[in-house]
Amino acid sequence: MSRHYLPTLGRMPVPRPDTPDDDPTGRGPLQPATVAVVAGRPERAPDQPLNTPVTLASTYVAGGEVEYGRYGNPTWTAFEEALGALEGGRCLAFSSGLAAVATLVDLVGQGGTVVAPRHAYNGTIMQLADLEARGRLSVRLVDVTHPDELVRACDDAALVWLETPTNPALEVVDLTSAVAAAHDAGANVVVDNTFATPLRQQPLAHGADLVVHSATKFVAGHSDVVMGAVVTGSQELYDVLKKRRDLAGNAPGPFETWLALRGLRTLAVRLDRSESNARALADRLAVHPAVEEVRYPGFGGIVAVVLAQGAMAADLLTRSTRLWVHATSLGGVESTFERRRRWKSEPATIPDGLVRLSVGIEDVDDLWDDLHDALASIPSPSLPPSLPSSSS
């Protein structure tokens, strides 16, 4: 078995908020955990609410900048200010992560080329494949952990799409080098920061043009919201993306945005706990005889394990736990897992026995005991698997 730990990326300081009200200490840059709590709050004045309320409005009194509910909402604005402050740019909220992905990919002109990781979020790859099949653009899937391969693929590309860590392989990309290679070739760079979150990585600080999030995951953090977001440091790109969002009507509802903003306030404590649990579980799984490989980048709440007996063992594991829930998606307070190759669209380069664990905030010993008992149910190679009971 191998213990596949990848180097931890550097953590960037969050830029100082522009307004004194957002930095009540007046002592310079705030730490990210503080920014997550204080950014995007209502104006500090007598009898103002501490929290941004849900604004349920389809239209507004004429004469202002918004006019209509498709163009803006105060609840969106608060969320966008908070996530934008964490990433160091301007944010736009979308109705889902894939709505954000679709809007970004639409920046590529007809027949343009998109470079993307061979291992990436399934929805992104499926969307790119669909556009390629319809002749809208061409796609080059590459191993982004090999710099030479990435440099060659960037030639004549319009857009380079990066994930780090990748989903579900948990490969880490040297962002600074990858962004430089893309820019040298004249391409814009998008980084999906869903796994790392801005508390562990800020792609704009590495030179990326755009950052995308499935806010459904760690940002909202409670498995009750479907939402996406894009952040950029370019006013030109922001204006183009906002216009396209306005025309397509793919902004989120105000209640979903309010839930995501409330989740963002606790991101730091949730991520710290999830990360601590993930690190402890990775250590224990690495020495378990049923485990062939553990992939953990050294940060974050996602762990991937490859079971020695492949798909059979992985499927049995996901059916044998009491606390861990077999479910897709990730980043919630509860611990979930799934065998990724159960999806036919997952690439064959992902091991058949790979199980992606989204580690929650429960007690780590309870999580380990549940996993340990489930792993014990996997028969040795010399014994046939036990048949399920009639109640299964």
C-alpha positions in Angstrom: 0.0 0.0 0.0 1.1 3.6 -0.5 0.7 6.7 1.5 0.2 9.3 -1.1 0.4 12.7 0.6 0.8 15.8 -1.6 2.5 19.0 -0.7 0.4 21.6 1.0 -0.2 24.8 -1.0 0.8 28.2 0.6 -1.9 30.2 2.3 -2.2 33.7 1.1 -3.1 36.7 3.3 -6.5 38.2 2.5 -6.3 41.8 1.3 -7.4 44.5 3.7 -11.0 45.5 3.2 -11.5 48.7 1.3 -13.8 50.4 3.9 -13.0 51.2 7.5 -16.3 49.8 8.6 -15.2 46.3 7.4 -12.0 46.6 9.4 -13.1 47.9 12.8 -9.7 47.3 14.4 -7.9 49.6 12.0 -4.8 47.5 12.3 -4.4 46.3 8.7 -5.2 43.0 7.0 -7.8 40.8 8.7 -7.3 37.1 9.0 -9.5 35.0 6.6 -11.6 33.6 9.4 -12.5 37.1 10.5 -13.2 38.2 7.0 -15.7 35.3 6.6 -17.6 36.7 9.6 -17.5 40.5 9.1 -17.6 41.0 5.3 -20.9 41.7 3.6 -22.6 42.9 6.8 -25.3 45.7 6.8 -24.3 49.2 7.5 -23.3 49.6 11.2 -26.0 52.1 12.4 -28.5 52.2 15.3 -31.3 49.7 14.9 -29.8 48.1 11.8 -29.9 44.3 11.8 -26.6 42.6 12.3 -27.4 40.0 9.6 -28.4 40.7 6.1 -32.2 39.8 5.7 -33.7 37.8 2.9 -35.0 40.3 0.4 -38.0 38.8 -1.4 -38.6 41.2 -4.3 -39.1 40.7 -8.0 -39.1 44.4 -8.8 -38.0 47.7 -7.2 -39.0 51.3 -7.2 -37.8 53.0 -10.4 -34.8 55.3 -10.4 -32.1 53.2 -8.9 -29.5 50.9 -10.4 -31.3 47.5 -10.0 -34.9 48.1 -11.3 -35.7 44.4 -11.6 -35.1 41.2 -9.6 -33.1 39.5 -12.3 -30.4 42.2 -12.1 -29.8 42.5 -8.4 -30.8 41.7 -4.9 -29.5 43.0 -1.6 -29.1 39.4 -0.3 -26.9 38.5 -3.4 -24.9 41.6 -2.8 -24.0 40.7 0.8 -23.0 37.2 -0.2 -20.9 38.5 -3.2 -19.2 41.0 -1.0 -18.2 38.3 1.6 -17.0 35.7 -0.8 -15.3 38.3 -3.0 -13.4 39.7 0.1 -12.2 36.2 0.9 -10.9 35.5 -2.7 -9.6 39.0 -3.2 -11.8 40.0 -6.1 -15.4 40.8 -7.2 -17.9 38.0 -7.0 -21.1 37.1 -8.9 -23.5 34.5 -7.5 -25.1 31.9 -9.8 -28.0 29.5 -9.4 -25.6 26.5 -9.4 -22.0 25.6 -9.8 -22.7 24.4 -13.4 -24.5 27.6 -14.2 -21.3 29.4 -13.3 -19.3 26.9 -15.3 -21.5 27.4 -18.4 -21.2 31.1 -18.2 -17.4 30.9 -18.0 -17.1 28.5 -20.8 -19.3 30.7 -22.9 -16.5 33.3 -22.9 -14.7 31.1 -25.4 -15.4 32.1 -29.0 -16.8 29.7 -31.6 -14.3 26.9 -32.3 -12.0 28.0 -29.5 -10.0 25.5 -27.5 -10.4 24.7 -23.8 -7.6 22.9 -21.9 -8.9 21.0 -18.8 -7.7 18.4 -16.4 -8.4 14.7 -17.3 -9.5 14.4 -13.7 -12.0 17.1 -12.8 -15.5 17.6 -11.6 -17.7 15.3 -13.6 -20.3 18.0 -14.4 -17.6 20.3 -15.9 -16.1 17.5 -18.1 -19.6 16.5 -19.3 -20.5 20.0 -20.2 -17.3 20.5 -22.1 -17.8 17.1 -23.9 -21.3 18.2 -24.9 -20.1 21.5 -26.3 -17.4 19.7 -28.2 -19.8 17.2 -29.7 -22.0 20.0 -30.9 -19.0 21.7 -32.6 -19.1 24.7 -30.3 -15.5 24.3 -29.1 -12.6 21.8 -28.9 -11.4 20.3 -25.6 -7.9 19.0 -24.7 -7.9 16.9 -21.5 -4.4 16.7 -20.0 -2.6 15.5 -16.9 -2.2 18.9 -15.2 0.4 17.5 -12.8 2.9 17.2 -15.7 4.0 20.7 -16.5 5.4 19.9 -19.9 2.2 18.3 -21.0 0.2 21.3 -19.8 2.6 23.8 -21.6 2.2 21.9 -24.9 -1.6 21.8 -24.5 -1.8 25.6 -23.9 -0.7 26.3 -27.5 -3.5 28.3 -29.2 -5.9 27.7 -26.3 -8.5 30.3 -25.4 -9.1 29.0 -21.9 -7.2 26.9 -19.4 -9.4 25.3 -16.7 -7.7 24.1 -13.6 -8.7 22.3 -10.4 -6.5 21.9 -7.4 -6.9 19.6 -5.7 -8.5 17.7 -8.6 -11.8 15.9 -8.2 -11.7 13.0 -7.2 -8.0 12.2 -7.7 -6.8 14.9 -5.3 -3.9 15.9 -7.5 -2.3 19.2 -6.6 -1.3 21.7 -9.4 1.5 24.2 -9.2 -0.8 27.2 -9.8 1.8 29.8 -10.3 3.6 27.8 -13.0 0.4 26.6 -14.6 -1.0 30.2 -14.8 2.2 31.5 -16.2 2.2 28.8 -19.0 -1.4 29.6 -19.9 -0.8 33.4 -20.0 2.3 32.9 -22.1 0.1 31.2 -24.6 -2.5 34.0 -24.5 -5.1 32.0 -22.6 -7.3 33.0 -19.7 -7.2 30.8 -16.6 -10.1 29.6 -14.5 -9.5 27.8 -11.2 -12.2 25.7 -9.5 -11.5 26.4 -5.9 -14.4 24.3 -4.5 -12.2 21.8 -2.7 -9.5 24.1 -1.2 -11.8 27.1 -0.5 -10.4 30.6 -0.2 -9.3 29.8 3.4 -6.6 27.5 2.0 -5.9 28.9 -1.4 -6.5 32.1 -3.3 -6.0 31.5 -7.1 -6.2 35.2 -8.0 -3.1 35.8 -5.9 -1.3 33.2 -8.1 -2.4 35.2 -11.2 -5.6 33.3 -12.2 -8.1 35.4 -14.1 -11.2 33.8 -12.6 -12.2 31.6 -9.7 -15.3 29.4 -9.7 -17.0 27.7 -6.8 -19.8 25.2 -6.3 -21.1 27.1 -3.3 -23.3 24.0 -2.7 -20.2 22.4 -1.1 -18.0 23.8 1.6 -19.1 27.5 1.2 -22.7 26.8 2.2 -21.7 23.7 4.0 -25.0 22.2 5.1 -26.2 20.1 2.1 -29.3 22.3 1.8 -28.4 24.7 -1.0 -27.6 24.4 -4.7 -25.6 27.5 -5.8 -22.4 28.7 -7.6 -20.2 31.7 -7.7 -17.5 33.3 -9.8 -14.8 35.7 -8.6 -12.5 37.8 -10.7 -10.0 40.6 -10.3 -10.8 42.0 -13.7 -13.5 44.7 -14.0 -13.8 43.9 -17.7 -14.5 40.2 -17.1 -16.8 41.1 -14.2 -18.9 43.3 -16.5 -19.1 40.7 -19.2 -20.1 38.0 -16.8 -22.7 40.1 -15.1 -24.3 41.0 -18.4 -24.5 37.3 -19.4 -25.9 36.4 -16.0 -28.5 39.1 -16.3 -29.5 38.0 -19.8 -29.6 34.3 -19.0 -31.4 34.7 -15.7 -29.2 32.1 -13.9 -28.8 34.0 -10.6 -29.8 32.3 -7.4 -32.9 32.9 -5.3 -32.6 35.2 -2.3 -33.3 32.5 0.3 -30.7 30.1 -1.2 -28.2 33.0 -1.1 -29.1 33.8 2.5 -28.5 30.2 3.5 -25.1 30.2 1.6 -24.1 33.5 3.4 -25.0 32.0 6.7 -23.0 29.0 5.9 -20.0 31.1 4.9 -19.9 32.7 8.3 -18.9 29.4 9.9 -16.6 28.2 7.1 -13.5 28.6 9.1 -14.5 26.5 12.1 -16.2 23.9 9.9 -13.2 23.6 7.7 -10.7 23.4 10.6 -12.7 20.6 12.1 -13.3 18.7 8.8 -9.6 19.1 8.0 -8.5 17.8 11.4 -10.8 14.8 11.1 -9.6 14.1 7.5 -5.9 14.2 8.5 -6.5 11.8 11.4 -8.6 9.4 9.2 -6.0 9.5 6.4 -3.3 8.4 8.9 -5.4 5.5 10.2 -6.6 4.4 6.7 -3.0 4.4 5.4 -2.1 1.5 7.6 -5.2 -0.6 7.2 -4.7 -3.8 5.3 -7.8 -3.4 3.1 -6.5 -0.1 1.8 -4.1 0.0 -1.1 -3.6 3.8 -1.3 -4.6 6.9 0.5 -4.7 10.3 -1.3 -4.8 13.4 0.9 -3.1 16.6 -0.1 -2.4 17.6 3.5 -5.2 20.1 3.8 -9.0 20.3 3.3 -11.8 17.9 4.2 -11.6 15.4 1.3 -9.8 12.1 1.4 -9.7 9.5 -1.4 -8.9 5.8 -0.6 -8.3 3.0 -3.1 -9.4 -0.3 -1.7 -7.2 -3.3 -2.5 -10.1 -5.4 -3.8 -11.5 -2.9 -6.1 -15.2 -2.1 -6.9 -16.6 -5.1 -4.9 -14.9 -3.9 -1.7 -15.8 -0.2 -2.3 -19.5 -1.0 -2.9 -19.5 -3.2 0.2 -17.9 -0.5 2.3 -20.5 2.1 1.2 -23.3 -0.3 2.2 -21.9 -1.2 5.6 -21.7 2.0 7.7 -24.0 3.5 10.3 -22.7 7.1 10.4 -21.2 7.6 6.9 -23.8 8.3 4.3 -23.5 7.0 0.8 -24.2 10.1 -1.3 -22.8 12.2 -4.0 -21.7 15.8 -3.4 -19.5 16.9 -0.6 -18.5 19.6 1.9 -21.4 19.3 4.3 -21.2 19.0 8.1 -22.1 15.3 7.8 -19.7 12.7 6.5 -20.5 11.2 3.1 -18.7 9.0 0.7 -19.1 7.3 -2.7 -17.3 5.1 -5.2 -16.8 7.5 -8.0 -16.6 4.9 -10.8 -20.2 4.0 -10.2 -20.8 6.9 -12.6 -20.2 5.8 -16.2 -18.9 9.2 -17.1 -16.0 9.0 -14.7 -12.8 8.4 -16.6 -11.2 4.9 -16.6 -8.0 6.5 -15.1 -9.8 6.7 -11.8 -9.3 3.4 -10.0 -12.4 1.2 -9.8 -12.0 0.9 -6.0 -11.5 4.6 -5.3 -13.9 5.9 -2.6 -14.1 9.7 -2.1 -14.7 10.6 1.5 -16.1 14.0 2.4 -15.2 14.2 6.0 -17.7 16.1 8.3 -17.4 17.6 11.7 -18.5 14.6 13.8 -16.3 13.1 16.5 -13.3 11.6 14.7 -13.3 8.5 16.8 -16.9 7.8 16.0 -16.2 8.2 12.3 -13.2 5.9 12.5 -15.0 3.2 14.4 -17.7 3.2 11.8 -15.2 3.0 8.9 -13.2 0.4 10.7 -16.2 -1.9 11.3 -17.3 -1.5 7.7 -13.8 -2.3 6.4 -13.9 -5.4 8.6 -16.9 -6.6 6.6 -14.9 -6.9 3.4 -13.9 -10.6 3.0 -10.3 -11.6 2.4 -9.5 -12.5 -1.2 -9.8 -16.2 -0.4 -13.4 -15.9 0.9 -16.5 -15.1 -1.1 -18.5 -12.1 0.0 -21.4 -12.7 2.3 -24.8 -12.6 0.9 -27.0 -9.7 2.0 -29.8 -10.5 4.4 -33.4 -10.4 3.2 -33.9 -7.1 5.0 -31.1 -5.3 3.1 
